Amino acid sequence: MEINIVTQQFLEKLQQSIEADTFVKLTLSKPGNKMLELKNVYARVIEIKAQPTLSFTLRYPTKDVTKNHPISEGIGIIGLWLGNDFLNGDLFTTKEDISIQFNKKRQPHLFTKSPNHPITPPHLHNQPKKRFLEATENNVYLREMGITGADGQVLPTGQKKFRQINKYIEIINTLLQQSPLPPDAHIVDMGSGKGYLTFALYDYLTNHLGLSPTVIGIELRQNLVDFCNNLAQKAAFENLHFIAQDINDYQSERTDMLIALHACDTATDLAIAKGIKNQASIIVVAPCCHKQIRGQMSCQTDLQAILKHGILEERQAELITDGIRALLMEANGYKTKVFEFISTEHTGKNLMIVGTKSKPNVEALQKVKAIKKTFGIREHYLEGLLR
């Protein structure tokens, strides 16, 4: 069967994304054959015996079937499906998202938009895991934090935390490729807690990237601050310091990167505002709790029929709170991405908002105004902080 030019272009984009390791996933939907029981197809890249392989999940009404094919063979199968069995194809990469859609006459059209996935997923199966930080017997902070034993091996109880650390550093590494920090970067981690991720960040920047940053952890609990400062001395991390202070009271003349992971409710807004006012190159937040907006919500649209259920109103409040945060960051000159992170033992929340310095989005404030009107919201806390 001959493949048309537009479909061929889509398949070439798929091939290129796999070769450049920018491929995230592919989905095929909108069945074009009414007799076909197959509802949609999801494809990802895995490695089997050190060879990249396209793994297809075929979704039927009552079951899922997984089939693996070599890359070239898998792309050929996708070409046969498109325009026949499926009328929509969506290719997600870290560079761009590309969609192919067939109309009633089976004529295809391509559409592209900005990507929603900043990093590629791990190629699981029997591929050795890529780690940005390795556990060794010389790694003092991993041992003192109970992640590794005296032999440097990750303990069973430390596996989850070690995975989280590496995923965090992977995200930071991607951000630094897009927005490099100066060699003497000043970094503030607001709400640093026991310092797992703060130590890992300092370790990666100094010992792997060769930078000479100053990293400050802000934490209210004095016992954790004392623990972290003592551990920084043991690890010989000379420019890693921790301060017992409310993030609202912290002042800094310079902040190149601001981090606030799981700062509760409006504490996230305080952190974002400080990052924006200091013109930080990178802002990384993982919000937790969304009380401020929910207390104001009074939706007067048809959505009220849904939002009368408390759990759904709570989830909607979370979406609105974080969506407005991203828009306000864009209005103040940041390009934003919102995606899933790995939850910790402290919270099940796993949303992360990152912003990198860019041009202001002149339409963002109007979008915030419209959202507030729809849901009866008087003001988002971050708005007042940015005035």
C-alpha positions in Angstrom: 0.0 0.0 0.0 1.4 3.4 -1.0 1.8 5.9 1.8 0.9 9.5 1.0 3.4 12.4 1.3 1.9 13.9 4.5 1.9 10.5 6.3 5.4 9.9 5.2 6.4 13.3 6.7 4.8 12.3 10.0 6.7 8.9 9.9 10.0 10.7 9.2 9.4 13.0 12.2 8.8 9.9 14.3 12.0 8.2 13.0 14.0 11.4 13.7 12.7 11.8 17.2 13.7 8.2 18.1 17.2 8.6 16.6 17.7 12.0 18.4 16.3 10.5 21.7 13.6 13.2 21.9 10.7 10.7 21.5 8.3 10.6 24.4 5.3 8.6 23.2 2.9 8.1 20.3 -0.8 7.5 20.3 -3.2 6.4 17.5 -6.9 7.1 18.0 -10.3 7.6 16.3 -10.8 4.2 14.6 -11.5 4.5 10.9 -12.9 1.0 10.6 -16.2 0.4 12.4 -15.6 -3.3 12.3 -12.3 -2.9 14.2 -12.5 -3.8 17.8 -9.2 -2.1 18.5 -9.9 1.3 20.1 -6.5 2.9 20.2 -2.8 2.2 20.3 -0.1 3.6 22.6 3.6 3.3 21.6 6.8 3.9 23.5 10.5 3.0 23.1 12.0 0.4 25.3 15.3 -1.6 25.0 15.4 -5.3 24.7 18.8 -7.0 24.6 20.4 -3.5 24.3 18.4 -2.8 21.1 15.8 0.0 20.9 12.4 -1.4 20.3 8.9 0.0 19.7 6.5 -1.4 22.3 2.8 -1.1 21.3 -0.1 -1.4 23.7 -3.2 -2.3 21.7 -6.3 -1.4 23.7 -9.4 -3.4 23.1 -12.7 -2.9 25.0 -12.0 -5.7 27.5 -8.2 -6.1 27.4 -4.8 -4.6 26.5 -2.3 -6.5 24.4 1.4 -5.6 24.2 3.5 -6.3 21.1 7.1 -5.4 20.5 8.7 -4.7 17.1 12.1 -3.4 15.9 12.0 0.3 15.2 11.9 0.2 11.4 9.2 -2.6 11.4 7.2 -0.7 14.0 7.2 2.5 12.0 6.1 0.5 9.0 3.1 -0.8 10.9 2.2 2.7 12.1 2.2 3.8 8.4 -0.2 1.0 7.6 -2.5 1.9 10.4 -2.7 5.7 9.7 -5.5 6.7 7.4 -7.0 3.2 7.5 -7.5 1.8 11.0 -6.9 5.1 12.8 -7.6 8.7 11.6 -5.6 10.5 14.4 -2.0 10.1 15.3 -0.2 12.2 18.0 3.6 12.2 18.3 4.9 13.7 21.5 8.6 14.7 21.7 10.7 17.0 23.9 11.1 19.4 20.9 7.5 19.6 19.5 4.2 17.8 19.5 3.0 16.7 16.0 -0.5 15.5 15.1 -1.8 14.0 11.9 -5.5 14.0 11.3 -7.5 12.5 8.4 -10.8 14.0 7.3 -13.8 12.1 6.0 -12.2 11.8 2.6 -9.1 10.3 4.3 -7.0 13.4 3.4 -4.3 14.0 6.1 -3.2 17.3 7.6 -0.3 17.9 10.0 -0.3 20.2 13.0 2.5 21.1 15.4 2.6 22.8 18.8 5.0 23.4 21.6 5.9 20.3 23.7 4.4 19.4 27.0 7.1 16.9 28.0 10.5 18.5 29.1 12.3 15.1 29.3 12.1 11.7 27.7 10.9 8.8 29.7 13.3 6.1 30.7 13.7 3.2 28.3 12.7 0.4 30.6 12.9 -3.4 30.2 16.5 -4.7 30.5 18.2 -1.4 29.9 20.7 -0.4 32.6 19.2 2.6 34.5 20.8 6.0 33.7 21.7 7.7 36.9 22.9 11.3 37.2 24.2 10.6 40.7 25.8 7.3 41.7 25.8 5.7 45.2 29.4 5.1 46.4 31.0 4.4 49.7 32.5 7.9 49.6 29.2 9.6 49.4 28.8 10.9 52.9 25.4 12.6 52.7 23.6 9.5 51.2 25.0 7.4 53.9 24.2 9.8 56.7 20.6 10.2 55.4 20.1 6.4 55.5 19.9 6.0 51.7 23.0 3.9 51.4 24.8 1.5 53.8 28.5 1.7 54.8 29.4 -0.2 51.6 27.8 2.5 49.5 25.0 0.3 48.2 21.5 1.7 48.2 19.5 0.2 51.0 16.0 -1.4 50.3 14.5 1.4 52.4 16.4 4.0 50.4 15.4 2.9 46.9 12.4 5.2 46.5 14.3 8.2 47.7 17.3 7.5 45.5 15.0 7.2 42.5 13.4 10.5 43.4 16.8 12.2 43.7 17.9 11.0 40.3 14.6 12.0 38.6 15.0 15.5 40.2 18.5 15.9 39.0 17.4 14.7 35.5 14.8 17.5 35.5 17.4 20.1 36.7 19.9 18.9 34.1 17.3 19.5 31.3 16.5 22.9 32.6 20.2 23.9 32.7 20.5 22.8 29.0 17.8 25.3 28.2 18.8 28.1 30.6 22.5 27.7 31.8 23.4 29.1 35.1 26.6 31.2 35.7 29.5 29.3 37.2 29.1 31.1 40.6 25.3 30.7 40.6 23.3 31.7 43.8 20.6 29.1 44.5 17.9 29.2 47.1 15.9 26.1 48.2 12.9 27.3 50.2 11.5 24.7 52.5 14.5 22.4 52.2 13.4 20.0 54.9 16.0 17.3 55.6 17.9 18.4 52.5 17.8 15.3 50.4 17.4 17.1 47.1 19.4 20.2 48.2 22.5 18.1 48.9 22.0 16.2 45.6 21.7 19.4 43.7 24.9 20.8 45.2 26.7 17.5 44.6 25.6 17.5 40.9 26.5 21.1 40.2 29.9 21.0 41.8 31.2 17.5 41.2 29.5 16.7 37.9 29.1 20.0 36.1 32.2 21.7 37.6 30.3 24.8 38.8 31.0 26.8 42.0 27.5 27.6 43.3 26.4 29.0 46.6 23.3 27.0 47.7 21.2 28.2 50.6 18.5 26.0 52.2 15.7 27.8 54.0 13.9 25.7 56.6 11.8 26.7 59.7 12.7 23.7 61.9 16.0 24.4 63.7 16.8 20.7 64.3 16.8 20.0 60.6 18.9 23.1 59.9 21.4 22.0 62.5 21.5 18.4 61.0 22.0 19.7 57.5 24.7 22.2 58.4 26.6 19.5 60.3 26.3 17.1 57.3 27.4 19.8 54.8 30.6 20.1 56.9 31.1 16.3 57.0 30.6 16.2 53.2 33.0 19.1 52.7 30.3 21.0 50.8 31.8 24.4 51.6 29.2 26.6 49.9 26.1 24.7 51.0 24.4 26.4 54.0 21.1 26.1 55.8 19.2 28.9 57.6 16.3 28.6 60.1 13.9 31.2 58.8 10.4 31.7 57.4 10.6 32.0 53.6 8.6 35.2 53.8 11.4 36.8 55.8 14.3 35.7 53.7 15.9 38.4 51.6 18.6 38.0 49.0 20.3 40.5 46.7 20.8 37.8 44.1 19.0 34.6 43.2 19.8 32.8 40.0 17.7 29.7 40.7 14.8 29.5 43.2 13.4 26.1 44.3 10.4 25.4 46.5 9.2 21.8 46.7 6.0 21.1 48.6 5.7 24.5 50.2 2.2 24.5 51.6 -0.6 26.6 50.1 0.4 30.3 49.7 4.0 29.5 50.7 4.4 28.4 47.1 3.2 31.9 46.0 5.6 33.6 48.3 8.5 31.6 46.8 7.4 32.3 43.2 7.1 36.0 44.0 10.6 36.2 45.5 12.0 34.4 42.4 10.3 36.7 40.0 11.3 39.9 42.0 14.9 38.7 42.0 14.8 37.9 38.3 15.8 34.3 38.9 16.8 32.6 35.6 15.0 29.4 36.8 12.1 28.9 39.2 11.1 25.3 40.2 8.1 24.7 42.5 6.1 21.7 43.4 2.9 23.0 45.0 1.2 21.4 48.0 -2.3 22.2 49.3 -4.6 24.7 47.6 -6.8 26.3 50.2 -6.7 29.9 49.2 -8.6 29.6 45.9 -11.0 27.0 47.0 -12.4 29.2 49.7 -13.3 31.9 47.1 -14.7 29.7 44.3 -18.3 30.4 43.4 -18.8 29.0 39.9 -21.9 30.4 38.1 -21.6 28.3 34.9 -22.8 24.9 34.0 -19.7 23.5 35.8 -21.5 24.1 39.1 -23.4 20.9 38.5 -20.1 19.1 38.8 -18.4 21.3 41.4 -21.2 20.7 43.9 -19.2 17.5 44.8 -16.5 18.4 47.3 -13.8 16.1 45.9 -14.3 17.5 42.4 -14.3 21.1 43.6 -11.1 20.4 45.4 -9.4 19.0 42.3 -10.7 21.9 40.2 -9.3 24.3 42.8 -5.9 22.7 42.5 -6.0 23.0 38.7 -7.1 26.7 38.8 -4.5 27.6 41.5 -1.6 26.1 39.6 -2.8 27.2 36.2 -3.0 30.8 37.4 0.4 30.5 38.9 1.8 29.5 35.6 0.0 32.3 33.8 1.2 34.9 36.3 4.8 33.6 35.8 4.3 34.0 32.0 3.0 37.5 32.4 6.2 38.4 34.3 8.6 37.0 31.7 8.9 33.3 32.2 8.3 30.4 29.9 6.5 27.7 31.9 6.0 24.0 31.9 3.7 22.0 34.2 4.2 18.3 34.5 4.3 15.3 36.9 7.1 14.8 39.4 7.6 11.9 41.8 5.7 12.2 45.1 7.5 12.0 48.4 6.6 10.4 51.7 5.4 13.8 52.8 2.7 14.3 50.2 1.0 12.5 47.4 1.0 15.7 45.3 3.3 15.3 42.3 2.8 18.4 40.1 5.8 20.5 39.2 5.8 24.0 37.7 9.1 25.2 36.2 9.8 28.6 34.7 12.8 29.8 32.7 13.4 33.5 32.0 11.9 34.6 28.7 9.7 37.3 27.2 6.5 38.4 29.0 3.3 36.9 27.7 1.1 40.0 27.1 -2.1 37.9 26.9 -1.6 36.0 30.2 -3.2 38.6 32.5 -6.4 38.7 30.4 -6.5 34.9 30.6 -6.2 35.1 34.4 -9.0 37.7 34.5 -11.3 35.4 32.4 -10.6 32.4 34.6 -11.3 34.3 37.8 -14.6 35.6 36.4 -15.7 32.1 35.4 -15.1 30.6 38.8 -16.1 33.7 40.9 -12.5 34.2 42.3 -11.7 37.6 43.7 -7.9 37.4 43.7 -5.1 34.8 43.5 -2.7 35.3 46.4 0.3 35.6 43.9 -1.3 38.6 42.2 -1.1 40.7 45.3 2.5 39.7 46.0 3.5 40.8 42.5 2.0 44.3 42.7 
